[in-house]
């Protein structure tokens, strides 16, 4: 009697980074894939690969494995730390943007919005994909901090429209995201008085409400149960 066929499993190499051990899918982190490959050739018997510390690596890995929206949840709304995180992604060779342009990023930001289609004389709600929209918010941040723009003046206007959309939809994009993305835009580009005024229209300053909003920013699979907010229908 023949034995049942067993599926082959792909072993993730054990990597120790800064004293912590990780089982990592190297296909998403080119730098570490090259590092492990080099070490394997140099020392074929090695079972654990040791690397020095990498700033905010645990946060970067969480973003890769669970969605970039987790980065906003894992860090305080401090732009300097997000600079460090984006630099780490660049060092690791992670393709955060996936080749997307600012126009494509803007379109994906809008994916969090519910839509309606007519069906037998009635309208059926098509729920938005908030996870995708929130992941895209980090891509926007990465583009602002490290992206190359062919025309700073023209592209600045496109980025501003994306930032304005983000800060004006507080039911989709939580306060940490809104604060950091706005700060990044104001650091990278020259912001006019009119642009500042438009961004200020959507700024929430009530500490109690912000605390409630932050407490409600939890990890869910669907991420589609957020409270209703007029701002998500006012852009």
Backbone torsions as a table, in degrees:
resi	resn	phi	psi	omega
1	UNK	NA	126.7	-176.9
2	UNK	-75.7	148.2	179.6
3	UNK	-78.5	145.6	179.7
4	UNK	-63.6	144.5	178.8
5	UNK	-69.4	139.9	177.9
6	UNK	-111.7	137.9	178.8
7	UNK	-72.0	140.1	176.7
8	UNK	-76.2	138.1	177.9
9	UNK	-110.4	140.9	179.3
10	UNK	-88.5	118.9	-179.4
11	UNK	-80.8	131.3	174.5
12	UNK	-87.1	126.8	-179.8
13	UNK	-65.6	142.1	177.9
14	UNK	-81.7	125.6	-178.7
15	UNK	-124.7	132.1	176.2
16	UNK	-104.7	118.5	-178.7
17	UNK	-121.5	115.8	179.3
18	UNK	58.5	32.4	177.1
19	UNK	94.5	-10.1	179.3
20	UNK	-108.8	140.9	-178.9
21	UNK	-95.7	141.7	-179.0
22	UNK	-136.8	143.9	167.9
23	UNK	-104.7	109.9	-166.1
24	UNK	-120.3	139.2	170.5
25	UNK	-79.6	101.6	-173.5
26	UNK	-67.9	-17.5	-176.7
27	UNK	-62.9	-21.2	-178.0
28	UNK	-99.5	-3.5	-177.6
29	UNK	-131.3	84.7	-174.2
30	UNK	-54.0	-40.4	-178.1
31	UNK	-61.3	-47.3	-179.1
32	UNK	-68.3	-33.1	176.5
33	UNK	-61.1	-43.5	178.1
34	UNK	-66.8	-39.5	179.7
35	UNK	-61.4	-48.0	-179.7
36	UNK	-65.2	-40.8	179.4
37	UNK	-61.4	-43.1	179.1
38	UNK	-64.3	-45.1	-179.5
39	UNK	-65.0	-35.7	179.5
40	UNK	-65.4	-40.4	178.8
41	UNK	-68.9	-35.8	-178.8
42	UNK	-76.4	-37.4	-178.6
43	UNK	-136.9	82.7	-174.2
44	UNK	-57.0	-25.1	-176.7
45	UNK	-86.4	-2.1	-176.5
46	UNK	-64.9	130.6	178.7
47	UNK	-105.5	-23.1	177.5
48	UNK	-132.2	130.9	-175.9
49	UNK	-102.4	126.2	-173.9
50	UNK	-106.2	126.1	179.7
51	UNK	-128.1	150.8	176.6
52	UNK	-65.8	172.8	-177.9
53	UNK	-65.2	146.3	176.9
54	UNK	-125.0	123.3	-175.6
55	UNK	-53.4	127.9	175.8
56	UNK	55.5	33.2	-178.0
57	UNK	-62.9	-38.3	-179.0
58	UNK	-62.2	-37.7	177.8
59	UNK	-69.9	-42.6	179.6
60	UNK	-60.4	-43.1	-179.6
61	UNK	-65.6	-39.5	178.4
62	UNK	-61.8	-39.8	177.7
63	UNK	-64.3	-40.2	179.6
64	UNK	-66.0	-43.1	-173.3
65	UNK	-83.7	-31.7	-172.4
66	UNK	-120.7	3.2	-179.7
67	UNK	108.0	138.8	-174.9
68	UNK	-64.8	-17.6	177.3
69	UNK	-60.5	-25.5	179.7
70	UNK	-65.6	-22.6	179.9
71	UNK	-64.9	-42.5	178.2
72	UNK	-63.6	-35.8	-177.9
73	UNK	-75.4	-23.6	-174.2
74	UNK	-92.0	-12.0	-177.4
75	UNK	-122.4	152.4	172.0
76	UNK	-69.1	162.1	-179.0
77	UNK	-74.8	59.1	-177.1
78	UNK	-113.7	114.5	-174.0
79	UNK	-60.9	-35.3	-177.4
80	UNK	-61.7	-37.9	178.6
81	UNK	-69.6	-33.4	177.0
82	UNK	-71.9	-31.9	171.3
83	UNK	-58.2	-48.5	-179.2
84	UNK	-60.4	-43.4	-179.7
85	UNK	-62.6	-44.9	179.7
86	UNK	-65.3	-37.2	175.7
87	UNK	-62.7	-37.7	177.8
88	UNK	-64.8	-43.6	176.7
89	UNK	-59.2	-42.0	179.4
90	UNK	-64.9	-43.0	178.1
91	UNK	-60.5	-40.3	-178.6
92	UNK	-76.5	-10.0	-179.9
93	UNK	76.8	19.8	-179.4
94	UNK	-74.0	130.6	-179.3
95	UNK	-85.9	78.5	-175.8
96	UNK	-62.8	-44.3	-174.2
97	UNK	-78.8	-23.0	-178.9
98	UNK	59.2	29.3	178.6
99	UNK	77.8	7.0	-177.1
100	UNK	-75.4	143.0	175.4
101	UNK	-89.1	172.3	177.9
102	UNK	-62.5	-34.6	178.4
103	UNK	-64.6	-41.8	179.5
104	UNK	-69.2	-37.6	177.5
105	UNK	-63.8	-42.8	178.7
106	UNK	-60.2	-43.4	179.2
107	UNK	-61.1	-40.5	-179.0
108	UNK	-72.2	-27.8	174.2
109	UNK	-60.3	-34.0	-177.7
110	UNK	-77.4	-7.5	-177.1
111	UNK	-68.2	-13.1	178.1
112	UNK	-76.9	-12.4	-178.3
113	UNK	-80.5	136.6	173.5
114	UNK	-72.9	152.5	179.1
115	UNK	-131.3	171.4	-178.5
116	UNK	-134.3	139.7	175.1
117	UNK	-129.1	146.9	-176.7
118	UNK	-79.0	131.6	-178.8
119	UNK	-144.6	111.2	-179.6
120	UNK	52.0	55.5	175.4
121	UNK	66.3	10.1	176.5
122	UNK	-129.8	159.9	178.9
123	UNK	-102.6	130.3	179.8
124	UNK	-106.8	131.8	-178.9
125	UNK	-77.9	132.7	173.0
126	UNK	-109.6	108.1	-173.9
127	UNK	-65.4	141.9	178.0
128	UNK	-74.3	162.1	180.0
129	UNK	-100.9	89.0	-176.4
130	UNK	-67.1	-32.9	178.4
131	UNK	-60.1	-46.0	179.8
132	UNK	-63.3	-43.9	-179.6
133	UNK	-62.2	-42.1	-177.9
134	UNK	-71.8	-35.4	173.3
135	UNK	-63.1	-39.5	-178.9
136	UNK	-66.6	-30.3	177.6
137	UNK	-59.0	-37.2	177.7
138	UNK	-70.4	-35.6	175.9
139	UNK	-61.0	-40.1	177.1
140	UNK	-61.4	-44.5	178.0
141	UNK	-59.4	-46.0	-179.3
142	UNK	-61.5	-42.7	179.3
143	UNK	-61.8	-43.1	-179.7
144	UNK	-63.8	-43.1	-174.8
145	UNK	-77.0	-38.6	-172.0
146	UNK	-125.2	-3.3	-176.5
147	UNK	-74.5	153.5	174.7
148	UNK	-100.7	131.3	-179.3
149	UNK	-114.9	129.9	-179.1
150	UNK	-67.4	-38.7	-178.5
151	UNK	-133.9	102.2	-174.6
152	UNK	-58.9	-39.4	-177.6
153	UNK	-68.1	-51.0	-178.8
154	UNK	-66.6	-46.0	-177.4
155	UNK	-69.6	-29.6	176.7
156	UNK	-59.9	-39.5	179.5
157	UNK	-66.0	-39.4	178.8
158	UNK	-66.4	-43.0	179.6
159	UNK	-65.2	-39.5	178.7
160	UNK	-59.8	-43.5	179.5
161	UNK	-60.4	-38.5	178.3
162	UNK	-67.7	-42.1	179.3
163	UNK	-65.5	-42.5	179.1
164	UNK	-62.1	-41.5	177.1
165	UNK	-60.2	-44.5	-177.4
166	UNK	-63.4	-48.6	-176.5
167	UNK	-70.8	-20.1	-178.3
168	UNK	-91.1	2.1	179.7
169	UNK	-123.1	72.9	-173.2
170	UNK	-72.4	-17.5	177.0
171	UNK	-75.6	-21.9	178.1
172	UNK	-97.8	-46.1	-175.6
173	UNK	-109.0	116.9	-173.5
174	UNK	-74.9	170.0	-167.6
175	UNK	-63.5	-34.3	178.0
176	UNK	-61.6	-45.1	179.2
177	UNK	-61.7	-48.2	-177.7
178	UNK	-60.7	-43.8	-176.9
179	UNK	-66.2	-45.7	-176.3
180	UNK	-69.7	-43.0	-179.0
181	UNK	-65.1	-41.5	177.3
182	UNK	-63.4	-44.4	179.8
183	UNK	-60.4	-38.7	179.3
184	UNK	-65.1	-42.1	179.3
185	UNK	-63.4	-44.6	-178.3
186	UNK	-68.0	-25.2	176.5
187	UNK	-78.3	-38.5	-173.6
188	UNK	-81.8	-38.4	-172.7
189	UNK	-117.3	160.3	173.1
190	UNK	-80.0	120.7	-174.9
191	UNK	-103.3	126.8	-179.4
192	UNK	-76.8	164.9	177.6
193	UNK	-61.5	-40.0	179.8
194	UNK	-64.3	-42.0	179.2
195	UNK	-64.6	-42.1	178.4
196	UNK	-60.3	-41.9	180.0
197	UNK	-63.1	-39.8	-180.0
198	UNK	-67.7	-38.3	177.3
199	UNK	-68.3	-37.9	-179.1
200	UNK	-64.2	-27.4	-179.9
201	UNK	-57.6	-28.3	-173.6
202	UNK	-105.6	1.5	-177.1
203	UNK	-76.8	129.4	178.3
204	UNK	-102.5	130.1	-175.1
205	UNK	-118.7	-4.4	-179.6
206	UNK	-70.9	110.6	-174.9
207	UNK	-60.6	-37.8	-178.9
208	UNK	-64.9	-45.6	-180.0
209	UNK	-66.3	-37.2	178.6
210	UNK	-66.1	-36.2	178.5
211	UNK	-65.7	-41.0	177.8
212	UNK	-64.5	-42.4	179.2
213	UNK	-62.4	-42.3	-179.2
214	UNK	-66.2	-39.1	179.5
215	UNK	-65.5	-28.9	-179.7
216	UNK	-84.9	-4.5	-179.4
217	UNK	-85.5	80.4	-176.7
218	UNK	-111.4	162.1	179.7
219	UNK	-81.5	121.1	174.8
220	UNK	-133.9	163.8	-178.8
221	UNK	-73.8	-45.8	-176.5
222	UNK	-88.9	-36.6	-177.5
223	UNK	54.2	39.0	-177.4
224	UNK	-119.3	18.3	-175.4
225	UNK	-111.8	22.2	-178.4
226	UNK	-67.4	156.2	178.7
227	UNK	-65.1	156.7	177.1
228	UNK	-74.5	138.4	179.2
229	UNK	-140.1	127.9	-178.4
230	UNK	-55.6	-30.2	-175.7
231	UNK	-61.6	-25.5	-179.2
232	UNK	-76.2	-0.6	179.5
233	UNK	-131.3	22.8	-173.4
234	UNK	-121.1	2.9	-174.8
235	UNK	-78.9	NA	NA
